[in-house]
Amino acid sequence: MAKSIAAERNILVLQGGGALGAYQAGAYQRLAHHGHEPEWVAGISIGAINAAIICGNPPENRVARLQAFWEGVTGDLIAIPWLAGAKSRQWFNEFAANCALLWGVPGFFTPRYPFMNYLADSDVCSLSFYDTQPLRKTLEALVDFDYLNGQGPRLSVGAVDIETGNFAYFDSEKERITVEHVMASGALPPGFPPVTIEGHAYWDGGLVSNTPLQYVLDTASGDPVCIFQVDLFSARGNLPRNMAEVAQREKDIRYSSRTRLTTDRYVHLHDIRAAAERLFAKLPKELRDDPDMTWLRNTGPDCPVTLVHLIHRKVEYEGQSKDYEFSRLSMTEHWASGSTDVDTTFSHNAWRHRQVAHDGLQVFDLGVQE
């Protein structure tokens, strides 16, 4: 008999993707509505910001705080296209993206002037085109870091040590998370400045991997887990037809961060572990303590895993600037898309009839097919 859904620990994994992050907020809203509040949230870049807001507030306040963030960073871009059609919308989106480049985004980042300063040696905290002090103030207003570290779900955010090039994860289960850890995860160069923590300077974790899925799978243990992997870039797409589409497709490939490859790898590891368990049962007792057999039996996560892909699929009018296009119109569309994809997944027969806490790794990708 299958275990109840309550026996699963819910984990939310949030990819980086700038302005597309409203999709994650919409997905979280519906996951919570369906009773899937996370016990652990892991994020990179904008995913780390959304994760901090979720983990740094009681459940009843999380959606409102996410709304406050996303309405705040789109507050100055609330116009709508005056002509219908995909081409008009493309022009509108490019205009909105260029506004962000020229004037920054409220509550997020502002340009550094004059530009000639970029040619001179600078303090490490000024090595960027934009100043992210507005983001610091926003996070301090929307995230209760005492609650996050004392009562909230486990939070893990990834960043890159600039000098070693090594990935670093800051995990509330192991250390106190501060605003610096969240900002370090989203310090994408050359736009945003490095963040220094305990003498080490960090950049955006997306430089190494734009998803924390591998970290979660490597560390998950104990009770069965249900991982909702919310991606903002799709690895699959059409062959480009022009140079603008080349830039957009390159960005999708780079920041999708091989989510499917990671998934396939862990399916294979689970298969190895299952085969080792079958072999172990056939071995004579004197061979069961062999170190090689022990290693094989410990391959992959030691708990049943359900992995659900929720992926923002590019629409016709979105281009390579979609991750810094902070219009209110696009934000509300992304939010609604995340909500719809969760509802679509949960209404699918494959989900409704799944075997909860089934041994091994179950993978669901039940949104609109690419």
Helices and strands as residue ranges (DSSP letters): G 5-7, E 9-14, G 18-21, H 22-33, E 40-43, H 46-55, H 59-72, H 86-103, E 110-111, G 115-119, G 124-126, E 130-131, H 133-142, H 145-150, E 154-161, E 167-171, H 179-185, E 195-197, E 200-204, G 205-207, H 213-219, E 225-231, H 243-256, H 259-282, G 285-287, H 291-297, E 305-311, G 322-324, H 328-347, H 349-352, E 361-364
